[in-house]
Amino acid sequence: KAFRHGKFAKENSLSIEMAARELRYAWFKELKEKHNFDKVALAHHGDDQIETFFINFLRGSGIKGLKGMKPQNDFYIRPLLWSNRNEIEAFAKENGITLLTRAELLGLVTGAYKYSVGVSGTHGKTTVTSLLSSIFNAANADPTVMVGANLKAIGGNYCLGGSDYAIYEACEYVNSFHHFFPNCAIILNIDE
């Protein structure tokens, strides 16, 4: 499913995060109705609940906002609110359930594209990824883009395209790029 969250945000005067959230939840509802699901389970856990509390507090939310996320809201359920990330990881390990790091997940996602371009190096990744995004969009290639800064042209730092192309920063932090297998790797520079 391709989301044009930047365009949606602008048209509805929303932040990128709120636009992405609304589009994501609308898609969940669409899937629920299409497949006759009774509930949609979300993966929010106790650490997310704490974060939500503090975000709402800093925004000056009233008492309602300080309550955080509800375990159930309409057909959405959050069965993991009782636990924190460490407890979930321990449970997964004890039960032989594989958990993925962000880099591992991004590697799987980007690996699903027929054509992928990974931009790596200690300097310039964001600039080159942004330029490539603009070139591909100018050619109507409609790529999926993941970049390390908010890019006006795509309305944020990521854009789910509708084609077989993915362009992304292959970050060297904690060897994240070891999990990416692009068709085209651009290595800008290497520092010692």
MIDOSE-1310 file (N, C-alpha, C; in nm, 2 decimals, decimal comma, always signed):
residues 192
kafr	+0,09/-0,12/+0,00/+0,00/+0,00/+0,00/+0,09/+0,12/+0,00; +0,07/+0,21/-0,09/+0,15/+0,34/-0,10/+0,07/+0,45/-0,03; +0,14/+0,52/+0,06/+0,08/+0,63/+0,13/+0,15/+0,76/+0,09; +0,08/+0,86/+0,05/+0,13/+0,99/+0,02/+0,10/+1,08/+0,14
hgkf	+0,17/+1,05/+0,25/+0,15/+1,12/+0,37/+0,19/+1,26/+0,37; +0,29/+1,30/+0,29/+0,33/+1,44/+0,28/+0,22/+1,52/+0,22; +0,16/+1,48/+0,11/+0,05/+1,54/+0,04/-0,07/+1,55/+0,13; -0,10/+1,44/+0,20/-0,22/+1,43/+0,29/-0,20/+1,53/+0,41
aken	-0,08/+1,54/+0,46/-0,05/+1,63/+0,57/-0,08/+1,77/+0,53; -0,03/+1,81/+0,41/-0,04/+1,94/+0,36/-0,19/+1,98/+0,34; -0,26/+1,88/+0,27/-0,40/+1,91/+0,24/-0,49/+1,92/+0,37; -0,45/+1,85/+0,48/-0,53/+1,85/+0,60/-0,47/+1,92/+0,72
slsi	-0,36/+2,00/+0,69/-0,29/+2,08/+0,79/-0,25/+2,00/+0,91; -0,18/+1,88/+0,88/-0,14/+1,79/+0,99/+0,01/+1,78/+0,98; +0,07/+1,74/+1,10/+0,21/+1,71/+1,10/+0,23/+1,58/+1,02; +0,35/+1,55/+0,98/+0,38/+1,43/+0,90/+0,34/+1,31/+0,99
emaa	+0,38/+1,31/+1,12/+0,35/+1,20/+1,21/+0,20/+1,17/+1,22; +0,12/+1,28/+1,23/-0,03/+1,26/+1,24/-0,09/+1,22/+1,11; -0,04/+1,27/+1,00/-0,09/+1,23/+0,87/-0,06/+1,08/+0,85; +0,07/+1,04/+0,88/+0,10/+0,90/+0,86/+0,02/+0,81/+0,95
relr	-0,01/+0,85/+1,08/-0,09/+0,78/+1,17/-0,23/+0,76/+1,11; -0,29/+0,87/+1,07/-0,43/+0,87/+1,01/-0,44/+0,77/+0,89; -0,35/+0,78/+0,80/-0,35/+0,70/+0,69/-0,33/+0,55/+0,72; -0,24/+0,53/+0,82/-0,21/+0,39/+0,87/-0,34/+0,33/+0,93
yawf	-0,40/+0,41/+1,02/-0,52/+0,36/+1,08/-0,64/+0,34/+0,98; -0,65/+0,42/+0,88/-0,75/+0,41/+0,78/-0,73/+0,28/+0,70; -0,60/+0,25/+0,68/-0,57/+0,12/+0,61/-0,60/+0,00/+0,70; -0,57/+0,01/+0,83/-0,60/-0,10/+0,92/-0,75/-0,12/+0,92
kelk	-0,83/-0,02/+0,92/-0,98/-0,03/+0,91/-1,02/-0,09/+0,78; -0,96/-0,05/+0,67/-0,99/-0,11/+0,54/-0,96/-0,26/+0,54; -0,85/-0,30/+0,60/-0,81/-0,44/+0,60/-0,91/-0,52/+0,69; -0,94/-0,46/+0,81/-1,04/-0,52/+0,90/-1,17/-0,55/+0,83
ekhn	-1,22/-0,45/+0,76/-1,35/-0,47/+0,69/-1,34/-0,57/+0,57; -1,23/-0,56/+0,50/-1,21/-0,65/+0,38/-1,20/-0,80/+0,42; -1,14/-0,82/+0,54/-1,11/-0,96/+0,58/-1,21/-1,00/+0,70; -1,30/-0,92/+0,73/-1,40/-0,95/+0,84/-1,33/-0,98/+0,97
fdkv	-1,23/-0,90/+1,01/-1,16/-0,91/+1,14/-1,25/-0,85/+1,24; -1,25/-0,90/+1,36/-1,32/-0,84/+1,47/-1,24/-0,73/+1,54; -1,11/-0,75/+1,55/-1,02/-0,66/+1,62/-0,89/-0,64/+1,53; -0,82/-0,54/+1,56/-0,69/-0,51/+1,50/-0,60/-0,49/+1,62
alah	-0,50/-0,58/+1,64/-0,41/-0,57/+1,75/-0,29/-0,48/+1,71; -0,26/-0,39/+1,79/-0,15/-0,30/+1,77/-0,03/-0,33/+1,87; +0,09/-0,31/+1,83/+0,20/-0,35/+1,91/+0,25/-0,25/+2,02; +0,18/-0,15/+2,05/+0,22/-0,06/+2,15/+0,24/-0,13/+2,28
hgdd	+0,35/-0,10/+2,35/+0,38/-0,16/+2,48/+0,40/-0,05/+2,59; +0,43/-0,09/+2,71/+0,44/+0,00/+2,82/+0,53/+0,11/+2,80; +0,65/+0,09/+2,73/+0,74/+0,20/+2,71/+0,67/+0,31/+2,61; +0,59/+0,26/+2,52/+0,52/+0,35/+2,43/+0,42/+0,43/+2,51
qiet	+0,36/+0,37/+2,61/+0,26/+0,43/+2,70/+0,32/+0,55/+2,78; +0,44/+0,52/+2,83/+0,52/+0,62/+2,90/+0,55/+0,74/+2,81; +0,60/+0,71/+2,69/+0,63/+0,81/+2,59/+0,51/+0,90/+2,56; +0,40/+0,83/+2,54/+0,27/+0,90/+2,51/+0,23/+0,99/+2,62
ffin	+0,24/+0,95/+2,74/+0,21/+1,03/+2,86/+0,30/+1,16/+2,86; +0,43/+1,14/+2,84/+0,52/+1,26/+2,85/+0,50/+1,35/+2,73; +0,47/+1,30/+2,61/+0,44/+1,38/+2,49/+0,32/+1,47/+2,52; +0,21/+1,40/+2,57/+0,09/+1,47/+2,60/+0,11/+1,57/+2,71
flrg	+0,19/+1,54/+2,81/+0,21/+1,63/+2,92/+0,28/+1,76/+2,86; +0,39/+1,74/+2,78/+0,46/+1,85/+2,73/+0,38/+1,93/+2,63; +0,28/+1,87/+2,57/+0,19/+1,95/+2,48/+0,08/+2,03/+2,56; +0,08/+2,00/+2,69/-0,02/+2,07/+2,77/-0,16/+2,01/+2,77
sgik	-0,16/+1,88/+2,75/-0,28/+1,80/+2,74/-0,35/+1,81/+2,88; -0,48/+1,80/+2,87/-0,56/+1,79/+3,00/-0,55/+1,65/+3,05; -0,63/+1,62/+3,15/-0,64/+1,49/+3,22/-0,66/+1,38/+3,13; -0,75/+1,40/+3,03/-0,78/+1,29/+2,93/-0,65/+1,25/+2,86
glkg	-0,57/+1,34/+2,81/-0,45/+1,31/+2,74/-0,35/+1,24/+2,83; -0,35/+1,27/+2,96/-0,25/+1,22/+3,05/-0,28/+1,07/+3,08; -0,39/+1,02/+3,05/-0,43/+0,88/+3,07/-0,35/+0,79/+2,98; -0,30/+0,85/+2,87/-0,23/+0,76/+2,77/-0,32/+0,69/+2,68
mkpq	-0,27/+0,58/+2,62/-0,35/+0,50/+2,53/-0,44/+0,40/+2,60; -0,55/+0,38/+2,55/-0,65/+0,28/+2,61/-0,61/+0,14/+2,56; -0,63/+0,04/+2,65/-0,61/-0,10/+2,60/-0,70/-0,14/+2,48; -0,82/-0,07/+2,48/-0,91/-0,10/+2,37/-0,97/+0,03/+2,33
ndfy	-0,97/+0,06/+2,20/-1,04/+0,18/+2,15/-1,11/+0,14/+2,02; -1,24/+0,13/+2,03/-1,32/+0,08/+1,92/-1,27/-0,07/+1,89; -1,23/-0,10/+1,77/-1,19/-0,23/+1,74/-1,04/-0,25/+1,75; -0,97/-0,14/+1,79/-0,82/-0,15/+1,81/-0,79/-0,20/+1,95
irpl	-0,70/-0,30/+1,96/-0,66/-0,35/+2,09/-0,51/-0,33/+2,10; -0,47/-0,31/+2,23/-0,33/-0,31/+2,25/-0,29/-0,41/+2,36; -0,27/-0,53/+2,33/-0,25/-0,64/+2,43/-0,12/-0,63/+2,50; -0,03/-0,55/+2,46/+0,11/-0,55/+2,52/+0,13/-0,43/+2,61
lwsn	+0,03/-0,35/+2,64/+0,05/-0,23/+2,72/+0,10/-0,26/+2,86; +0,08/-0,38/+2,91/+0,12/-0,42/+3,04/+0,27/-0,44/+3,05; +0,34/-0,46/+2,94/+0,48/-0,50/+2,95/+0,57/-0,40/+2,89; +0,70/-0,41/+2,92/+0,79/-0,32/+2,86/+0,88/-0,40/+2,76
rnei	+0,96/-0,32/+2,68/+1,04/-0,39/+2,58/+1,13/-0,50/+2,63; +1,19/-0,48/+2,75/+1,28/-0,58/+2,80/+1,20/-0,71/+2,83; +1,08/-0,70/+2,89/+1,00/-0,81/+2,92/+0,95/-0,89/+2,79; +0,92/-0,81/+2,68/+0,88/-0,87/+2,56/+1,00/-0,94/+2,50
eafa	+1,12/-0,88/+2,50/+1,24/-0,95/+2,45/+1,27/-1,08/+2,52; +1,26/-1,07/+2,66/+1,29/-1,19/+2,74/+1,19/-1,30/+2,70; +1,06/-1,27/+2,69/+0,95/-1,36/+2,66/+0,98/-1,43/+2,52; +1,02/-1,34/+2,42/+1,05/-1,39/+2,29/+1,17/-1,49/+2,29
keng	+1,27/-1,46/+2,37/+1,39/-1,54/+2,38/+1,35/-1,68/+2,44; +1,28/-1,67/+2,55/+1,24/-1,79/+2,62/+1,15/-1,89/+2,54; +1,08/-1,83/+2,44/+0,99/-1,90/+2,36/+1,03/-1,92/+2,22; +1,16/-1,89/+2,19/+1,21/-1,91/+2,05/+1,15/-1,83/+1,95
itll	+1,10/-1,71/+1,99/+1,04/-1,61/+1,89/+1,15/-1,52/+1,84; +1,17/-1,50/+1,71/+1,27/-1,42/+1,66/+1,22/-1,27/+1,66; +1,30/-1,18/+1,72/+1,28/-1,04/+1,71/+1,38/-0,98/+1,62; +1,34/-0,88/+1,55/+1,43/-0,81/+1,45/+1,47/-0,67/+1,50
trae	+1,60/-0,63/+1,47/+1,64/-0,50/+1,50/+1,58/-0,41/+1,39; +1,59/-0,28/+1,40/+1,54/-0,19/+1,30/+1,61/-0,22/+1,17; +1,74/-0,23/+1,18/+1,82/-0,26/+1,06/+1,79/-0,39/+0,99; +1,76/-0,49/+1,07/+1,72/-0,62/+1,01/+1,59/-0,61/+0,94
llgl	+1,49/-0,54/+1,00/+1,36/-0,52/+0,94/+1,37/-0,44/+0,81; +1,45/-0,33/+0,82/+1,47/-0,25/+0,69/+1,54/-0,33/+0,59; +1,63/-0,42/+0,62/+1,69/-0,50/+0,53/+1,59/-0,59/+0,46; +1,50/-0,65/+0,53/+1,40/-0,73/+0,47/+1,30/-0,65/+0,38
vtga	+1,26/-0,53/+0,43/+1,17/-0,45/+0,35/+1,24/-0,41/+0,22; +1,36/-0,35/+0,23/+1,43/-0,31/+0,11/+1,46/-0,42/+0,02; +1,49/-0,54/+0,07/+1,52/-0,66/-0,01/+1,40/-0,70/-0,09; +1,28/-0,66/-0,05/+1,16/-0,70/-0,13/+1,14/-0,62/-0,26
ykys	+1,22/-0,52/-0,27/+1,21/-0,44/-0,39/+1,30/-0,50/-0,50; +1,25/-0,49/-0,63/+1,32/-0,54/-0,74/+1,45/-0,46/-0,76; +1,44/-0,33/-0,74/+1,55/-0,25/-0,76/+1,57/-0,16/-0,64; +1,69/-0,17/-0,58/+1,71/-0,09/-0,46/+1,85/-0,02/-0,47
vgvs	+1,85/+0,10/-0,42/+1,98/+0,18/-0,41/+2,01/+0,21/-0,27; +2,12/+0,17/-0,22/+2,16/+0,20/-0,08/+2,28/+0,30/-0,09; +2,26/+0,41/-0,01/+2,37/+0,51/-0,01/+2,44/+0,51/+0,12; +2,57/+0,48/+0,12/+2,64/+0,47/+0,24/+2,76/+0,56/+0,24
gthg	+2,82/+0,58/+0,36/+2,94/+0,66/+0,37/+2,93/+0,75/+0,50; +3,04/+0,80/+0,54/+3,03/+0,88/+0,67/+2,98/+1,02/+0,65; +2,98/+1,07/+0,53/+2,93/+1,21/+0,50/+2,85/+1,21/+0,37; +2,74/+1,28/+0,37/+2,67/+1,31/+0,25/+2,56/+1,21/+0,21
kttv	+2,53/+1,11/+0,30/+2,42/+1,02/+0,27/+2,29/+1,08/+0,24; +2,25/+1,18/+0,33/+2,12/+1,24/+0,32/+2,11/+1,32/+0,19; +2,22/+1,40/+0,16/+2,22/+1,48/+0,04/+2,20/+1,40/-0,09; +2,28/+1,29/-0,10/+2,28/+1,21/-0,22/+2,14/+1,13/-0,23
tsll	+2,10/+1,08/-0,11/+1,97/+1,01/-0,11/+1,86/+1,10/-0,16; +1,86/+1,23/-0,11/+1,76/+1,33/-0,14/+1,77/+1,36/-0,29; +1,89/+1,38/-0,34/+1,90/+1,41/-0,49/+1,85/+1,29/-0,57; +1,89/+1,17/-0,53/+1,84/+1,05/-0,61/+1,68/+1,04/-0,61
ssif	+1,63/+1,07/-0,49/+1,48/+1,08/-0,48/+1,42/+1,17/-0,57; +1,48/+1,29/-0,58/+1,43/+1,40/-0,67/+1,44/+1,35/-0,82; +1,55/+1,29/-0,85/+1,57/+1,24/-0,99/+1,47/+1,13/-1,03; +1,45/+1,04/-0,94/+1,36/+0,93/-0,96/+1,22/+0,98/-0,97
naan	+1,18/+1,07/-0,88/+1,05/+1,13/-0,89/+1,02/+1,21/-1,01; +1,13/+1,29/-1,06/+1,12/+1,37/-1,18/+1,10/+1,27/-1,30; +1,15/+1,15/-1,29/+1,13/+1,05/-1,40/+1,00/+0,97/-1,38; +0,92/+1,01/-1,29/+0,79/+0,94/-1,26/+0,81/+0,80/-1,22
adpt	+0,93/+0,77/-1,15/+0,96/+0,63/-1,11/+0,89/+0,59/-0,98; +0,83/+0,69/-0,91/+0,76/+0,66/-0,79/+0,83/+0,57/-0,69; +0,95/+0,61/-0,64/+1,02/+0,52/-0,56/+0,98/+0,53/-0,41; +1,01/+0,42/-0,34/+1,00/+0,43/-0,19/+1,13/+0,49/-0,15
vmvg	+1,12/+0,59/-0,06/+1,24/+0,66/-0,01/+1,25/+0,66/+0,14; +1,37/+0,64/+0,19/+1,40/+0,65/+0,34/+1,52/+0,73/+0,35; +1,51/+0,85/+0,41/+1,62/+0,94/+0,41/+1,63/+1,00/+0,55; +1,75/+1,04/+0,59/+1,78/+1,08/+0,73/+1,74/+1,22/+0,77
anlk	+1,66/+1,29/+0,68/+1,61/+1,42/+0,72/+1,47/+1,44/+0,65; +1,40/+1,55/+0,69/+1,28/+1,58/+0,63/+1,30/+1,64/+0,49; +1,25/+1,58/+0,39/+1,27/+1,62/+0,25/+1,14/+1,68/+0,20; +1,14/+1,81/+0,17/+1,02/+1,87/+0,13/+0,95/+1,80/+0,01
aigg	+1,03/+1,76/-0,08/+0,98/+1,69/-0,20/+0,89/+1,57/-0,18; +0,92/+1,50/-0,07/+0,84/+1,38/-0,03/+0,75/+1,40/+0,09; +0,76/+1,52/+0,15/+0,68/+1,55/+0,26/+0,72/+1,49/+0,39; +0,85/+1,46/+0,41/+0,89/+1,39/+0,53/+1,03/+1,32/+0,51
nycl	+1,05/+1,22/+0,60/+1,18/+1,15/+0,58/+1,16/+1,01/+0,52; +1,04/+0,98/+0,49/+1,02/+0,85/+0,41/+0,89/+0,87/+0,33; +0,89/+0,79/+0,22/+0,77/+0,79/+0,13/+0,76/+0,65/+0,08; +0,64/+0,60/+0,09/+0,61/+0,46/+0,04/+0,56/+0,48/-0,11
ggsd	+0,65/+0,44/-0,20/+0,61/+0,46/-0,34/+0,53/+0,34/-0,39; +0,49/+0,35/-0,52/+0,41/+0,25/-0,57/+0,48/+0,17/-0,68; +0,62/+0,17/-0,68/+0,69/+0,10/-0,79/+0,79/+0,00/-0,73; +0,87/-0,06/-0,81/+0,97/-0,16/-0,77/+1,10/-0,10/-0,72
yaiy	+1,10/+0,04/-0,71/+1,23/+0,11/-0,67/+1,23/+0,15/-0,52; +1,34/+0,13/-0,46/+1,36/+0,18/-0,32/+1,50/+0,25/-0,32; +1,50/+0,37/-0,25/+1,62/+0,44/-0,24/+1,63/+0,47/-0,09; +1,75/+0,44/-0,03/+1,76/+0,46/+0,12/+1,90/+0,48/+0,16
eace	+1,91/+0,54/+0,28/+2,04/+0,55/+0,34/+2,08/+0,42/+0,41; +2,20/+0,37/+0,38/+2,25/+0,25/+0,44/+2,35/+0,29/+0,54; +2,30/+0,32/+0,66/+2,37/+0,38/+0,77/+2,48/+0,28/+0,82; +2,59/+0,34/+0,86/+2,70/+0,25/+0,91/+2,69/+0,24/+1,07
yvns	+2,60/+0,31/+1,13/+2,58/+0,31/+1,27/+2,55/+0,16/+1,32; +2,62/+0,12/+1,42/+2,62/-0,02/+1,47/+2,61/-0,13/+1,36; +2,68/-0,10/+1,25/+2,69/-0,19/+1,13/+2,56/-0,22/+1,07; +2,46/-0,12/+1,08/+2,33/-0,14/+1,02/+2,33/-0,18/+0,88
fhhf	+2,43/-0,12/+0,80/+2,43/-0,15/+0,66/+2,46/-0,30/+0,62; +2,51/-0,37/+0,72/+2,54/-0,51/+0,70/+2,41/-0,59/+0,67; +2,30/-0,53/+0,70/+2,17/-0,60/+0,68/+2,10/-0,56/+0,55; +2,16/-0,47/+0,47/+2,10/-0,43/+0,35/+2,18/-0,49/+0,23
fpnc	+2,10/-0,53/+0,13/+2,16/-0,59/+0,01/+2,10/-0,52/-0,11; +2,15/-0,40/-0,14/+2,09/-0,32/-0,25/+2,15/-0,38/-0,39; +2,07/-0,35/-0,49/+2,12/-0,38/-0,63/+2,23/-0,29/-0,67; +2,22/-0,17/-0,62/+2,32/-0,07/-0,64/+2,36/+0,00/-0,51
aiil	+2,49/-0,02/-0,48/+2,54/+0,04/-0,36/+2,63/+0,16/-0,39; +2,60/+0,27/-0,33/+2,68/+0,39/-0,35/+2,75/+0,42/-0,22; +2,88/+0,41/-0,23/+2,97/+0,44/-0,11/+3,04/+0,57/-0,13; +3,00/+0,67/-0,06/+3,04/+0,81/-0,08/+3,19/+0,83/-0,03
nide	+3,22/+0,78/+0,09/+3,35/+0,80/+0,15/+3,36/+0,71/+0,27; +3,48/+0,70/+0,31/+3,51/+0,61/+0,43/+3,61/+0,69/+0,52; +3,58/+0,70/+0,65/+3,67/+0,77/+0,74/+3,73/+0,66/+0,83; +3,85/+0,68/+0,87/+3,92/+0,58/+0,96/+3,87/+0,60/+1,10
